[in-house]
Structures are given as C-alpha cells and as structure tokens.
Amino acid sequence: MGSNIQELLTQFDQVRKEMEEVVEATALDLEICPGWTIKDVLGNITAWEIVIHKALLAFMAGDPPYFLPEQDFDLFNRYEVEKRAGWTLSEVINERKQVRTDLKATIQEMKEESLEEWMVLPWGSERTVRELLEIIEEHEQEHMEEVRRANEKR
C-alpha cells in the first residue's frame, strides 16, 4: 500500500484497471463463486466501497462511527447482490465508477496524518484509516483472483 494518499490512490487505480481487464475477458454468465456472476462480484465490491466511504465520511466529520446495518457479512452480501439482481451489467459498472469517484474525492480531502489515526470500522473492530483503505484494494484483488480462476476453468 502506498505511503501517502496519492500513492494509495495510484495503487487503487492500478488494481481497478487490472480488474477491468479481467472483467472484459469474462463471460457474463460465468459462475465466479457459488451463485455469483461477474455482475454480482462487481456489485459486491461496490457495496463494500459504499460502506467504507460512509465510515470515512463519519470519521472525517467527527461523527459517531458508521456501523453496517447488518453485521452478518453473508447476509449483507446476499442482500447487496439481490438488490442489484435486476440491474444490467452496465448499471452495475456505472454505480461502481461513481462510487469510486466519490470515494477517491473524499480520500483526497484527507490530511496525510489522518492515515495513521485509529478509527472504529463498520464491523466494530479498530484499525488505522490506512488499514481501512488497504481493505479496499485487498477486497478487489481477492475477487480478481476468483474471477481469474473461474476464467481458467472454463
């Protein structure tokens, strides 16, 4: 992960670009993980970025921590996939782009020293802001590897 905000955002962009290349090579109906297509994977990544963005906004404003409305991650994931079930891939991608644009704008407003501040995460544990932001990149990389493996199997 980058040592400063700009390096961090550059790494976000690199991982996103890699993921977009993997997505382009993936059939829309390919099952990536049990019951999930590429659209579902992208929607899941976006849903978690929305959660992280809300947590950052609360932290930056000095508000109480933002907590997930559903602490059971499997239920949260299922709800978010079902919420986007009727959406087209294009709609999911458009949401994904907008959420990332908004998230990056918020991160750019942060002071460098904020990266090392501790905060309560949406699921109740505590980590630094940097560690929370690292989760964004790690989550996308994890799913990217799942998509790559699914593509290799077909």
RODORO-65669 format. One record per residue: x, z, y of N, C-alpha, C, CB in turn; residue in one letter. Coordinates in steps of 0.05 Angstrom, whole numbers. Each point is the difference from the previous one (the first is absolute). Glycine has a CB too. Layout:
BEGIN
   n.xx   n.zz   n.yy  ca.xx  ca.zz  ca.yy   c.xx   c.zz   c.yy  cb.xx  cb.zz  cb.yy rest
      X      Z      Y      X      Z      Y      X      Z      Y      X      Z      Y    a
...
***
This chain:
BEGIN
   n.xx   n.zz   n.yy  ca.xx  ca.zz  ca.yy   c.xx   c.zz   c.yy  cb.xx  cb.zz  cb.yy rest
     17      0    -23    -17      0     23     18      0     25    -37     24    -25    m
     28    -36     45     15     -3     25      6     27     13    -20    -45      6    g
     42     45      9      8     25     13    -15      4     27     45     -4    -22    s
    -55    -18     33    -16      4     25    -26    -16     -3     42      6     28    n
    -59     -4     -8    -26    -12     -2      1    -30     -3    -18     37     28    i
     35    -51    -13      2    -29     -2     10     -9    -27      8     -2     49    q
     11     16    -60     10     -7    -27    -22      4    -21     47     13     13    e
    -62      9     -9    -22      6    -18    -21    -22      1      8     49      6    l
    -15    -58     17    -20    -22      3     11    -26    -11    -19     23     41    l
     44    -28    -38     12    -24    -11     -2      0    -31     32     -3     39    t
    -27     26    -50     -3      3    -30    -29     -4     -8     40     31     -1    q
    -59    -20     16    -28     -4     -6     -6    -30     -1    -12     44     23    f
     22    -58     -3     -5    -29      2     13    -15    -24     -2      4     50    d
     25      4    -58     14    -13    -22    -16      4    -26     44      7     22    q
    -53     17    -27    -15      5    -24    -27    -15      1     21     46     -5    v
    -33    -47     28    -26    -14      3      4    -30     -5    -15     34     33    r
     37    -45    -23      6    -29     -4      4     -5    -30     21     -3     46    k
     -6     20    -60      4     -3    -29    -27      1    -14     46     21      4    e
    -63     -2      4    -26      3    -13    -17    -25      4      3     50      6    m
     -2    -61     18    -16    -24      6      9    -23    -18     -6     15     47    e
     32    -17    -52     11    -21    -18    -10      4    -28     40     -5     29    e
    -41     30    -38     -9      6    -27    -30     -6     -2     35     36     -5    v
    -50    -29     26    -29     -5      1     -6    -30     -2     -7     41     28    v
     22    -57    -14     -4    -29     -1      4    -12    -28     15     -2     47    e
      1     15    -63      6     -9    -27    -19     12    -21     47     -6     13    a
    -67     20     -3    -18     15    -19    -28    -12      0     26     41      9    t
    -36    -46    -33    -27    -10     -4    -20     22      9     15    -30    -38    a
    -36     21     51    -20     19     11    -13     17    -22     -8    -32     37    l
      5     21    -61    -14     15    -21     19     15    -19    -36    -34      3    d
     62     33      2     19     13    -17     -4     30      2     33    -37      6    l
    -35     51    -29     -3     29      0     28     12      4    -41     -2    -31    e
     45     16     53     25     12      7      4     26    -15     -1    -22     45    i
    -18     40    -42      0     25    -15    -29      2     -9     38     23     27    c
    -45     -5    -45    -26      0    -12    -23     -3     20     19     28    -35    p
    -32    -51     34    -23     -5     17      5    -10     28    -21     34    -27    g
     46    -36     35      7     -7     28     12    -28      1      7     47     11    w
    -18    -63      8     11    -26      6     19      3     24    -41    -24    -18    t
     53      3     27     18      0     23    -15     10     25     28    -37    -20    i
    -53     29     22    -16      9     23     -3     30      0    -25    -44     -1    k
     20     56    -23     -3     29     -2     26     14      7    -35     -7    -35    d
     58     -4     26     26     12      6      5      0     30     17    -15    -45    v
    -22     -7     58      4     -2     28    -19     19     16     15    -48     -6    l
    -40     50     -3    -18     18     12      8     29     -3    -36    -33     -9    g
     48     40    -14     10     27     -5     23      6     19    -15     -3    -48    n
     33    -15     51     23      5     18    -10      4     28     30    -29    -29    i
    -49     13     37    -12      2     27    -14     27      4     -5    -50      2    t
    -11     58    -22    -15     25      2     19     23      4    -35    -18    -30    a
     58     18     17     19     22      3     14     -2     27      7      2    -49    w
     -3    -26     59     12     -2     27    -19     10     21     27    -40    -16    e
    -53     36     12    -20     11     18      2     30      1    -31    -39     -9    i
     33     51    -15      2     29     -2     25     11     14    -25     -2    -44    v
     47    -11     39     26      8     12     -2     -4     31     25    -12    -42    i
    -37     -9     50     -3     -5     29    -17     22     13      4    -49     -7    h
    -26     57     -5    -16     21     10     15     26      2    -41    -22    -19    k
     58     28     -2     16     24      0     20      0     23     -6      3    -50    a
     19    -26     54     19     -3     22    -13      4     27     27    -31    -28    l
    -50     19     32    -14      3     25     -7     29      6    -18    -47     -6    l
      9     61    -14     -7     28      3     25     16      7    -39     -4    -32    a
     61     -1     18     25     14      4     10     -5     29     11     -4    -49    f
    -11    -21     57     11     -7     26    -17     12     23     18    -43    -20    m
    -44     46     15    -18     11     20      1     31      1    -30    -41     -5    a
     43     53    -15      0     29     -2    -25     11    -12     30      1     39    g
    -46    -19    -51    -26      9    -12      5     13    -28    -24    -37     25    d
      4     50    -36      3     10    -27      6    -23    -19    -32     38     10    p
     45    -32    -33      7    -22    -18    -25    -15    -10     40     27    -14    p
    -35    -53      9    -21    -16    -11      2      2    -31      1    -33     39    y
    -23     40    -51     -1      2    -30    -17    -21    -11      7     49      3    f
      1    -59    -27    -17    -19    -14    -27     12     -6     41    -20    -21    l
    -62      4     25    -27     11     -6     -3      6    -30    -19    -25     40    p
     35     10    -56     -1      3    -29     28      6    -10    -40    -31     -5    e
     45     55     -5     27      8     -8      7    -10    -28     -4     39     29    q
    -15    -49    -44      5    -12    -26      8    -29      5    -33     31    -25    d
     59    -37     21     10    -27      7    -13    -22    -17     43     21     12    f
    -50    -15    -36    -14    -21    -17    -27     -6     12     25     16    -41    d
    -40      4     49    -26     -4     13      3    -15     26    -18     41    -22    l
     38    -33     38      5    -13     25      6    -30     -4     17     43     19    f
      1    -48    -38      8    -28     -6    -24    -16     -9     46     15    -12    n
    -62     -4     -6    -24    -14    -10    -19     -6     22      6     23    -44    r
    -11     -3     61    -18     -4     23     10    -23     18    -13     49     -2    y
     39    -49      8     10    -20     18     -1    -28    -12     30     34     19    e
    -25    -36    -45     -3    -26    -14    -29     -9      0     40     11    -29    v
    -58      7     23    -29     -7      0     -9     -8     28     -7     31    -39    e
     17    -17     59     -8     -6     28      7    -29      7      8     48     12    k
     13    -59    -23      9    -27      7     -8    -21    -22     38     20     25    r
    -54    -11    -44     -7    -18    -23    -13    -26      8     -5     41    -27    a
    -12    -40     47    -14    -23      9     16    -17     21    -42     24     -9    g
     65    -15     16     16    -14     20     15    -23    -13      5     42     27    w
      1    -62    -11     18    -21    -10     29      9      3    -34    -36     13    t
     51     22    -27     29      6      2      8     -3     30      9    -15    -48    l
    -19     -5     61      7     -4     28     -8     24     17     -6    -50     -7    s
    -18     61      2     -8     23     16     18     24     -6    -48    -17     -2    e
     56     21    -23     18     22     -6     27     -4     13    -23      6    -44    v
     33    -31     44     25     -5     13     -2      4     30     11    -33    -36    i
    -33     24     48     -3      5     29     -1     29      7    -25    -43      3    n
     11     59    -19      0     29      5     29     11     -3    -48      3    -16    e
     61    -12     -4     28      9     -6     18     -5     24     -7     -9    -49    r
      5    -15     60     17     -7     23     -7     17     24      3    -47    -17    k
    -29     51     22     -8     16     24      9     29     -3    -39    -31      6    q
     35     42    -29      8     28     -5     30      3      4    -38      6    -32    v
     53    -25     21     30      2      3      8     -3     30      5    -19    -47    r
    -18      1     61      6     -4     29     -6     26     15    -11    -49     -4    t
    -11     62     -1     -8     25     13     20     22     -7    -49    -14      0    d
     56     16    -26     18     21     -9     27     -4     13    -25      2    -44    l
     35    -26     44     27     -5     12     -1      7     30      9    -36    -34    k
    -30     29     48     -2      7     28      1     30      5    -28    -42      7    a
     15     57    -24      1     29      2     28     11     -6    -48      2    -14    t
     61    -13     -6     27      9     -7     19     -7     24     -9     -7    -49    i
      5    -15     61     18     -8     23     -4     19     24     -2    -47    -16    q
    -20     60     18     -5     19     22     14     27     -5    -44    -22      8    e
     52     27    -33     13     25     -7     28      3     12    -27      0    -42    m
     35     24     46     27      6      8     17      2    -25    -15     24     42    k
     40    -33    -40     18      1    -23      1     27    -13     27    -36     21    e
    -26     57     -5      3     27    -11    -25      9    -16     30     11     38    e
    -53    -24    -33    -24      6    -15      3     -6    -30    -27    -10     41    s
     44     -8    -48      4     -7    -28      8     23    -17     13    -45     14    l
      1     65     -2     10     23    -15    -18     24      2     45    -17      8    e
    -68     14      6    -19     23      2    -16      2    -26     -2     -6     51    e
     -5     30    -57    -17      5    -24    -29     -2      7     35     30    -19    w
    -51    -40      0    -29     -2      5    -14      5    -27      7    -33     38    m
    -33     40    -36    -16      3    -24    -11    -28     -6    -13     48     11    v
     16    -56    -36     -8    -27     -8    -30      0     -7     46    -10    -17    l
    -58    -13     15    -29     -2     -5     -9     12    -27      0    -40     27    p
     19     46    -45     -7     11    -26     10     29     -1      3    -45    -21    w
      6     57     43      5     28      2     29      9     -2    -43      4    -19    g
     61    -20      9     28      9     -1     13     -5     28      3    -11    -50    s
     21     21     53     14     -4     25     26    -16     -4    -19     44     17    e
     23    -62      1     25    -16      0      6     -8     29     -9    -18    -47    r
     32      6     51      7    -10     26    -16    -26      5     46     21     -1    t
    -48    -28     26    -13    -25      8     14    -23    -14    -14     19     45    v
     41    -19    -45     16    -21    -13     -9     -2    -30     39      8     32    r
    -41     14    -45     -8      0    -29    -28    -12     -3     29     40     -9    e
    -47    -33     27    -27    -12     -2      2    -30      3    -21     42     19    l
     37    -51      0      2    -29      5     14    -14    -24      2      9     50    l
     16      5    -63     13    -12    -23    -20     -5    -22     42     24     11    e
    -63     -8    -12    -21     -4    -20    -13    -27      2     -8     50      0    i
      6    -60     25    -12    -26      5     15    -22    -15    -17     15     45    i
     43    -15    -41     17    -20    -12      1      4    -31     28     -2     42    e
    -25     26    -51      1      6    -29    -26    -10    -13     30     39      8    e
    -53    -33      4    -26     -8    -12     -2    -30     -3    -21     41     20    h
     29    -55      1     -2    -29     -2     20    -11    -21    -14     -2     49    e
     38     13    -50     20     -8    -20    -10      5    -28     36      9     33    q
    -48     14    -38    -11      6    -26    -21    -21     -9      8     49      9    e
    -26    -55      9    -20    -20     -7     12    -28     -2    -35     28     23    h
     55    -34     -7     13    -26     -2     12     -3    -28     10      0     50    m
      2     21    -60     12     -2    -27    -22     -3    -22     38     29     16    e
    -60    -16    -12    -23     -4    -19     -9    -29      0    -14     48      8    e
     12    -60     16     -9    -27      2     21    -19    -13    -25     11     43    v
     50     -6    -38     21    -16    -12     -1      1    -30     29      8     39    r
    -32     16    -50     -2      3    -29    -25    -15    -11     23     45      3    r
    -45    -43     11    -24    -14     -9      4    -30      0    -29     38     18    a
     43    -48      3      5    -29      1     19     -8    -22     -6      2     49    n
     25     14    -57     19     -6    -21    -14     -2    -27     36     22     26    e
    -57     -6    -30    -15      1    -25    -18    -24     -4      2     49      2    k
    -10    -62     20    -20    -22     -4     12    -25    -10    -26     20     36    r
***
